[in-house]
Amino acid sequence: MPKLPVIKGRELIKFLETLDFNVTRTKGFHSRLKSGDGRATFVPVHGSKDVPKGLLRKIIREDLEMDL
């Protein structure tokens, strides 16, 4: 399995927007993104902190329905 990159919340949101996800709402430090085909995910945006690798793996596998 390839290593996951270290990525910040804002960078992850920009990447997901290239995959046709749109920010539907933001509450506090969390943004909800939804795609046209019904997939949805939450992304934490805590300033300059990185997204934890376990959460990134969960977003990729379960929310985006992709394989690593």
N, C-alpha and C positions, 0 to 999 in steps of 0.2 A: 504494500500500500504506500503511495507517495506521501511525503510529509505535507502537512497543511501549512499554508503561509501564515505569518503573523500579520493580522489585518485589523484596522481600526473600524469602528462602527460606520463612520461616514464613508470610508472607502468601500465597505461592503454594500452600503445603500447605492452608491454610484455604480458598482458592478451589477447589482440586481436590476437597476434601471436599464442597463444595456440588454438585459434578458426580458424586457417588456414588463417589469414590475413597476407599479406606481405607489407612491406613498399615499395612503388613504387617510391616515390620522397619526398624530403625534401626541402622546400624553407623557408629560414629565421627560424622562430620558429614554423613552422607548418609542420607536416608530413602527407602524404596521404597514407592510407592503402587500399588495395584492396584484395578481396577474389577471389577464383577460380570461384564462381558462379555469379560474377558480382557486388556484394555489395561493396560499397566504402564509406570511411569516412575520415575526416580530424581531426587530434588531435593536439591541441596546446601544445608545450613543452616549457614553460617559466621558466626554472630553477627549483627552489624549490616551485613554486606556484602550488596550487591545481587547478584541472579542475573544473570550476563552475558547480554547481548541475544542473542547467537548461540545459547546454550544454551536460552534461553526460546523462541526461534524453533523450535529443534529439538524441544523438548517439545511445542509446539503442533502443528507440522506432522506429525511422525512418530509420537510417542507418543500424542497425543490424537486424531490423524487428523482435524484440523480445517484449514480454509483460513484464511489471513490476509486 
